[in-house]
């Protein structure tokens, strides 16, 4: 049984359909054959670039396959800093493919962004260049009827210039300066959106919008069929009301644990301040993809350390107590003897 | 299942300052039989209705108006920053001289102020547009005019604003030409209505770009490629 269920859709914006420009958003979701890993990639082509729709399409497909390749590596090798290098290598490969497509060294007619994630059973990570966003959280039962989706919120926010329509692209020479890799270790659901998608799903590109995300997950969680979920999501994105918020193309990919759809409770999303888990630098050993066994071992280690510490403290207290008692006894003995000697002397003196 | 909430106005804004020539020369009658000023006023009303018909533009555009000349015979802020949803057109009367340079400088300040307000409110924004609609006969003294020219050019170069010079029918374009690297658009037949409709439709087409590149707008040569 798949551990993650996904839904994805790209819908053309009114600004593009009105002027005959194609949808410049693209997405690609690949569930690995054994269902252990899910790769999701979205890419938003620049409105200023002539073939950005083709660029975005290539980036989404190429990079999604790269993430699946990465998942096979992780199966055999503990996650570590090598993942950064692998991701960089795969982005270079995608850029090479773009050059072949463009038949040119310059990729400026193919400008597009990248928001991607690879999700395994115990965690994964987000890879991000430019705007659009990825955010998600863990689920936690509040009581028997309600389940909070905002336990442990995380996000990879958009990166813009001064103006919100200026951003950074995978197709630019300095792309590596804007590459952000964010490990995620505690996720039960995740949403990826291009800026058109986040105009619907986020509040001011900062926080998830509960009024959108909760009904979205609720309506998709009980849909067993992938095609039905995709169609439902496309319908939500194509709603005329969505066009009131953005005239841009709208793409959303979301995934949630299958178990979320089996809870049969009402989802809620009380909003604390979001933890921005961005720009963490290289991935450190054990920061992602820990297996449950490893988690348990580390928990056991923690417990052991706690017990050891307690034993040490008890010992110290005992030594100090024994020391104090002996010091008091010695002092008492000396004082008593001194007093007796004194009395004896007095007696002696009396005798004279 | 609850209904999906599509409410709220989290959008980026595009601040747009209109510098409108309300000088005495705008009272001239043109080929349609109306005055230039009548057409300009009709255009502003058309802007409002065009914005109301375009949901995406309506939540994005912010407007401010600087008038030049008019009853006070000065450049002044006629309308401070207003969301398009709250904008309603009002007729402008023309009279007096054309301190266009002063008006343009006022507009540049207003654009910067608009950005500051949005920043303070935590709302993202795109590059402000300054649209100068005039018959192109400034009456500023040379210093004032030269200062305005160098300021607009610098502001365009440093991507602080995007300047759109527009001449009304019979306008002298040579002065307007100095205000931007883009050639002034001659509004043959005073098509303000079309201009404003274009303004809102191109704004809603404005999706994404990056510094130094140009946005491909649906039509309206010679501004097809507008840097944003």
Interface residues (C-beta under 8 A of the other chain):
Chain A: X13 X14 X15 X16 X18 X19 X20 X21 X24 X44 X46 X47 X48 X49 X50 X108 X111 X131 X160 X161 X163 X164 X165 X166 X167 X168 X169 X195 X199 X200 X202 X203 X204 X205 X209 X211 X212 X214 X215 X216 X218 X219 X236 X239 X241 X242 X243 X244 X245 X246 X247 X248 X249
Chain B: X1 X2 X3 X4 X5 X6 X7 X8 X9 X10 X11 X12 X55 X56 X57 X59 X122 X123 X124 X125 X126 X127 X201 X204 X205 X206 X207 X208 X209 X210 X211 X213 X214 X215 X216 X218 X228
